[in-house]
Amino acid sequence: AQYEPASVTKIMTLLLVMEAIDSGSLGWDDMVTASPHAISMGGSQIWLKENEQLSVSDMLKAVCVVSANDCAVALAETVAGSEDAFVERMNQRAAQLGMADTVFQNCTGLPAPGHLTSAHDIALMSRELILNHPAIREFTTIWMDSLRDGSFQLSNTNRLVRFYEGCTGLKTGFTASAGYCMSATAERDGMELIAVVMKAPTSPQRFDDAKTLLDQGFASY
């Protein structure tokens, strides 16, 4: 079934950024400049100022921990030249991964007509990210941190990072129309599982359902 993924969309954004880093076309310490388009996003953000610069590493941290839309767009523009060009790459990559239920309209997951995916497809892109780009866990497992020399506090939107044994990430999402979504990853005794929840009515329900799925997986396999 196709649903709106909200910010779980950003798993694909993170995947493409990590692939750019691994290919050498982007560096962890490269500086990313915030464009007028990036700072206009609204929703979850770190309130980038126009022309403010942060490193790729700090931008990734902001996307992973607080789901910063402004940073996601700034990274997309840096990788592909524009958000639209980046979204084309997102859809190409989705096709390569066999994500047959997915159409991306932006790199943030902010509401847009036709921006849809399925739990299965979210699991596919989650696996690609967590399996082949393990460095992302340095960010997705952060509970509390800060940016801008400690002046801006970050607290992870993913409560499982603190409250579920072995949690490795991965990404939450919420909009009024999408409901509460998440792709939750956890590793125990060398086995890593992915649980996807979409359109949960409340945030606690989302986390409870993800925990139930992961518990069942760890108990059964």
N, C-alpha and C positions, 0 to 999 in steps of 0.2 A: 504494500500500500504506500502511496506517495503522500508525504506530509511536508510541511515547512520545517526546515532544520534550525531556523534562527542561527545563533552564533556557532553551532556545531559545524556550520559551513567553514569556519576558519581552520578546520583540520586540513582541508585542501589548500588553503592559503599557506598554512605552515609547511605543508608538504612541498609545495613549489619553492618556497623560500629556502628550505633545508636542501632541496636538490640544487638550487643555485649556489648555496654555500659549498656543498660537496663537490660541485663541478668546478669550483674556483672562480666563478663569475661574480661572486659576492663574498665579502669577508666579514667575519664576526665584528671587527672593529671599524668597518666602513661606516661613515656618517651618513645618515638619512635625513633629508630636509623635508619639513612639513609643508605641503602645498596648500593653497586655499581650498582645493577640493577635499583634501584629507581632513582638514580641521572642520569642515562643514558637516561631518557625518552625523553627529548627535548620538544618542544611545550611550552605551558604555564607552568611556574614553578616559584618557589622562589629560585632556584639555591642552593639547599641543597648541602652541602659538604659531602663527604663520612664520615660516623660515626658521623655526626652532630646529635644532639638530640633535639627534640622539644616535647612538651606535645601533647597528643591526642587532647586536646582542640585547641591548636595553629595550628596543622595540619588540623583539620576540618575547622578552620577559613580560612586557605589558600586555601583549596579545594572549599569552598563555595563562597569566595569572588573573588579570581583570578583564580580559576579552575586549581590549581597547580597539574600537572601530577606527579611530584616527590613525593609530599605528599600523593596523592591517592595511589600510589604503596607502599609507606612505610607503610601506614595504612593497606592496603590489606595483606602485608607480616606479619604484627604484628597480625592481626586477624586470618589468616589461615595458616601461615607458608611460603607460597609462593604466587606469583601472580596467577600462574596456579591453585592452590588449591582454591584460592579465586574466580576465574572466574567460577570454577565448582559450587561453592555455589551460585554465581550470577545467573547462568542458572537454578539451582534447585529452587531458590526463584522465578525467573520469571515464571517457570512452575506452582508453587503453587499459584501465583497471577493471573493465567489465561492468561499470556502474550504469546499468541500462535504465534505471528509474530516475536518473538525476539530470536536472538542468540548473545550472548556476546563472544568476543574473547579476550578481555582485560578489565581492570578496569578503563581505562582512556578515551576511545573513540578515541584514535589515530587510523588512518586508518589501517584496517586489513581486508583481504578478508572474506566475510561472516558475518561481524559484522553489524547486521541490526536489526531494530525494526520498529514500526509504531507509529503514533500519538496516537492511542488508547492505546497501551501498555505503552507509556510514561505517559499518564494520569493515568493508573492503578498504576504504581510504585510511581508516584508523590503523589497520594492520600494516599497510604500506608505510605509514609514518613511523609507527612504534618499532617495527621490525628492522627497517633499513636506515633509520635515522635516530639511533638510541640517544644521541646527544640532546634531543628535545626534552628528555626526561629531566634534565637539569632544571628546566623551567617549569614543566608541568607538575613537578612534585613540590614546588615551593608553596609553603603555607602563608608566610608573611615575609615581606621584603619591602624595599623602597627604591625609588628612582630619584634622579636629580640631586645627587649627593645627600640623600637621606631626607630631603624635604617633602617628598611625595610618597605616602604610604600605600602599599599594595597588600590586599588580602584576597586569597584565592576564592573564586566563585564556586570551586569544587570542594565541598565539605568532606568528601571521602578521602582527600589527601591527608586530612588530619585524623579522621575517625574510622578509616577502614584499613586493616592490616595489609600491607603489600601494595597499596594503591600507587600506580605509576602515572596517573593522569585520568582523563585526557582533555575533555572540553565540555563545558556546559553551554546551554543556550536558552534564551527566553524572549518571546514577544507575546503580545496579547493574543495574536492569532495562532501562533505556533504552539503555545503552551510551554511547559517546562520540558526541556530536552537535555539529553547528555549522551556522550560516549564515555564510558568508564572503563579504564584498564587497570588491571592488578596482576601482580606476579607473586606466586608462592612456590617454593621448592622447585624453581626452574621452569614452571609452567605459567605462561601469561595468558589471561583471558580478556575478552572485550565484551562488554554488555552495553547495549544501546536501548535507550528509553526515549520515546517521542510522545509529545502531546499529553504529558502528565498534567493533572489539574492543579497541583501545588508543587512547590519546591521540595518539601519534605517527602512527598509521595515519589517524586523522581529519584531521590537518593535511596529511599527504602526499596524501590523496585530494582534499582541497579545493584544494591547490596544483595537482594534476594537472588537475582540472576547469577551474580558472581559466587555467592555461597553455594548455590546449586551446582555450578560448574566445578568448583574446587572439591565439593563432596563427591561428585559423580565420575570425575575423570582422573 
